[in-house]
Amino acid sequence: MKAIQMEEVQQALDSFANKEVYVHLETTNGAYAKHFDKNAYNVGAFIRNAKVSFSRAKIVGAESTYRIGLKMEMGWIYAEGVSDWELNDEGQLLLAGHDAQGRLMVALQISDKPFRY
């Protein structure tokens, strides 16, 4: 993965607009929080291969972390804290954000075909 370049990511997002695509979205502070602070509250969300269609995609942010929103007919999907991206050999857009130790905190992935398990 490489650091986000807003123009390149916006072009990749736009290539998925107005068609049915598969989305993977996950957020977590994982078990990391409990290992360092027994009073910490673990949070996370996970959805894989949700079939959606979005009319508009937007990346906003500055310097090192970004928010990406996908506008659907009845609402939005968004991921915040994204810092890295790649368009892989299968044409899947992979976006991620990591903490200072390199641990995954947020992932947003978009594909024309379902993601493998």
C-alpha positions as CSV (number, residue, x, y, z in Angstrom):
1,M,0.0,0.0,0.0
2,K,1.1,3.6,-0.5
3,A,0.2,6.9,1.0
4,I,-3.0,8.4,-0.3
5,Q,-2.8,10.8,-3.2
6,M,-6.3,12.4,-3.2
7,E,-6.6,12.9,-6.9
8,E,-5.6,9.3,-7.7
9,V,-8.0,7.9,-5.0
10,Q,-10.8,10.1,-6.2
11,Q,-10.4,8.7,-9.8
12,A,-10.4,5.1,-8.5
13,L,-13.5,5.8,-6.4
14,D,-15.3,7.4,-9.4
15,S,-14.6,4.3,-11.5
16,F,-17.0,2.3,-9.2
17,A,-19.8,4.8,-9.1
18,N,-23.3,4.1,-10.5
19,K,-22.9,0.3,-10.7
20,E,-23.4,-2.5,-8.3
21,V,-20.2,-3.2,-6.3
22,Y,-19.1,-5.2,-3.3
23,V,-18.0,-3.4,-0.2
24,H,-15.9,-4.5,2.7
25,L,-15.8,-2.1,5.7
26,E,-14.2,-2.8,9.0
27,T,-13.2,-0.7,12.0
28,T,-11.5,-1.9,15.2
29,N,-9.3,-1.0,18.0
30,G,-9.2,-4.7,18.5
31,A,-7.9,-6.5,21.5
32,Y,-5.1,-3.9,21.5
33,A,-7.0,-1.7,23.8
34,K,-7.5,-4.3,26.5
35,H,-3.9,-5.3,26.5
36,F,-2.7,-1.9,27.4
37,D,-5.6,-0.7,29.6
38,K,-8.0,-3.1,31.3
39,N,-10.6,-0.3,31.5
40,A,-10.5,0.4,27.8
41,Y,-13.6,-0.2,25.7
42,N,-13.2,-2.4,22.7
43,V,-15.1,-1.4,19.6
44,G,-15.3,-2.7,16.1
45,A,-17.6,-3.1,13.0
46,F,-17.3,-5.6,10.2
47,I,-19.3,-6.0,7.0
48,R,-18.0,-8.1,4.0
49,N,-19.4,-8.4,0.5
50,A,-22.3,-6.0,1.0
51,K,-23.7,-5.4,-2.5
52,V,-24.3,-1.7,-2.9
53,S,-24.6,1.0,-5.6
54,F,-23.4,4.6,-4.9
55,S,-23.9,7.6,-7.1
56,R,-21.1,9.7,-5.7
57,A,-17.8,9.1,-3.9
58,K,-15.8,11.8,-2.1
59,I,-12.5,11.8,-0.3
60,V,-11.7,14.7,2.1
61,G,-9.0,15.4,4.6
62,A,-5.5,16.7,4.7
63,E,-1.9,15.7,5.3
64,S,-2.1,12.1,6.6
65,T,-5.7,10.9,7.3
66,Y,-8.8,11.1,5.2
67,R,-12.5,10.4,5.2
68,I,-14.1,8.6,2.3
69,G,-17.8,8.7,1.7
70,L,-20.0,6.8,-0.7
71,K,-23.4,8.4,-1.4
72,M,-26.2,5.8,-1.8
73,E,-29.8,6.4,-2.6
74,M,-30.9,6.1,1.0
75,G,-27.8,7.3,2.9
76,W,-24.0,7.2,3.2
77,I,-21.2,4.7,3.9
78,Y,-18.1,6.3,5.2
79,A,-14.7,5.4,6.6
80,E,-12.6,7.9,8.6
81,G,-8.9,7.7,9.4
82,V,-7.8,6.2,6.1
83,S,-4.2,6.8,5.2
84,D,-3.1,4.2,2.6
85,W,-4.4,2.7,-0.6
86,E,-3.8,0.5,-3.6
87,L,-5.6,-0.8,-6.6
88,N,-4.7,-4.5,-6.7
89,D,-4.2,-6.8,-9.7
90,E,-7.9,-7.8,-9.5
91,G,-9.0,-4.2,-9.8
92,Q,-10.1,-4.0,-6.2
93,L,-9.7,-0.7,-4.4
94,L,-8.2,-1.3,-1.0
95,L,-8.0,1.6,1.5
96,A,-6.8,1.3,5.1
97,G,-5.8,3.3,8.2
98,H,-3.3,2.2,10.8
99,D,-2.3,3.3,14.2
100,A,1.2,4.5,15.2
101,Q,2.3,0.8,15.7
102,G,1.0,-0.2,12.2
103,R,-2.1,-2.0,13.4
104,L,-5.2,-1.9,11.3
105,M,-7.8,0.5,12.6
106,V,-10.1,1.0,9.5
107,A,-10.4,-0.7,6.1
108,L,-12.7,0.1,3.2
109,Q,-12.5,-2.0,0.1
110,I,-14.5,-1.8,-3.1
111,S,-14.7,-4.4,-5.9
112,D,-16.7,-5.4,-9.0
113,K,-16.8,-9.0,-7.7
114,P,-17.2,-10.5,-4.2
115,F,-14.1,-10.6,-2.0
116,R,-12.7,-14.0,-1.3
117,Y,-13.0,-15.2,2.3
